[in-house]
Amino acid sequence: MTIGERLRRLRISRKLSQEEVARYIGVTRSAYSHYEINSRQPVYDTVRKLSNLFDVSIDYLINSDLQDHEPQETKRLLQLWQAMDEQSREQTLHMMQHAMKQSNSKL
């Protein structure tokens, strides 16, 4: 998957327009659309802003084969995580921590 494909998926999963993302990172909508179609590559500062906006690592955005070596379950978990809003992520983390405590107390 390319950086453009990742950006498009992340933007759509967050229900943001290209204009909204462009405004956040300080570029024109046209410039941002070129990132999504892979006709231009964003500079480091822009990638950093995008990773902050989408709450993903810079490595995730720029590494085209990052997930290719991950087990299917890990890939699916990452997709679900990225589709969640911040409140859902917090609730999920809380449930996972609770489940781990329960699991460890049964040992």
N, C-alpha and C positions, 0 to 999 in steps of 0.2 A: 504494500500500500504506500502511496506517495504522500508527501506532506500536504499536497492539495486535497487529496481524498480524505485525509484525516481532518483537515481544517473544515471541509464541507460537512462531514459527518458530525463533528463536534458542534458546529454552528447550528445545524438543523436540530440536533438533539437538545440544544439549549433554547430552541425557538427564537433565534436571533436572525435579523436580516443582515445582508452583507453591509449595508449602510451603518448599522449599529456597531458591527465589529470594526469596520473601517474607522469610525469616529473614535472608538475606544483606543485603537492602536495608533491613531494620528496619521492616517493615510486616506486617500480618496477611495470611494467605493470601487472605482475602476481599477485602481492599483491592487486593492484587496482581491477583486475577482480574478486578476491574473495569478495570484497565489493559488487560488482554488483550482485553476485549470493548468497549473504548473508551467505557465509561460514565463513566470518570474519567480525568483526565490527571495524570500524576505531576508533582510539583514538581521544580525544577531539581536539587536535591541528590539526589533519587531517580533522576533520569535519569542523572546523573553516576555513581552507584553501578551502575546497570544497564549503562552503557557500559563500565565497568571489568570487571564480571562477565563480560559477553559479548565483551569485547575488540573493541568497535566504537566508532566515533566518535559523539559526541552528535549531530552532524549527520545521520548515518545513521539514528539512532533517530527523530528528530523531523521530518525533511524527507520529507513524503509523496511528493514527485515527484523525489527525488534521482536515482533510477536510471532514470527515464522518458526521460532524454535521453542515456543511455549506450548505446554499441553493444552488441549482443547478446553478443558475446564477453566484454566487460567485465562484464556482468551475470552471465554464467555463471561467470566466474572468481571474482567476489565471492561467489556462492552456494557454490561449492566451498570457498573459503577459510573462510567462516563455519561450514561443516559440519565442518571439521578440528579435531582436538584440537591442543594446543600443540606436542607433539612432531612431529606431521605438518607443522605450519606451519614449524617450524624446519628440518626436512628439505627441505621444498619450497623455502624461501628459499636454502638451501645449494646445491641442484641448480640453481636459477635463476642464482645468482651464478656457479657453475661454467660453465654454458652461456654466459653473457655473456662470461666471460673467453675461452672457446674461440672464440666468434664474433669477438671483437675481435682475437684473435691471427691470425685468417685474413685480416684486411683488409690 
